[in-house]
Amino acid sequence: MDTLLEYSDLQSHLINGREVPTADERTESVEALNPASGDELWTGQAAGPKTVDAAVAAARAAFPDWAKLPTPE
């Protein structure tokens, strides 16, 4: 099977521009599939509540500055 991304053992998450190990005791994997072909794009570790909370907190903190950025014309 060909994968688009080479993340066969992805064990972290991108939060606030940094690769962060999962903060939870979760061990299950998540597969991302190409909806057109059904081919696997990547497999990674599922995020649990602590990891999701960290990502949401980072997004909320970044939002005010991000919202001030000009939009392209």
JOVENBEL-V928783 format. One record per pair of residues at least 12 apart in sequence whose C-alpha atoms are under 7 Angstrom apart, sorted by the first residue. I is the first residue (numbers start at 1). GAP is how many residues later the second one is. If there is no record, write none. Layout:
I,GAP
I,GAP
This chain:
3,37
3,38
3,39
4,37
5,36
5,37
6,36
7,35
7,36
8,34
8,35
9,35
10,33
10,34
10,35
11,33
11,34
15,40
15,43
16,42
22,25
22,29
23,27
23,28
24,24
24,26
24,27
26,20
26,22
27,18
28,17
28,18
29,14
29,15
29,16
29,17
30,13
30,14
30,15
30,16
31,12
31,13
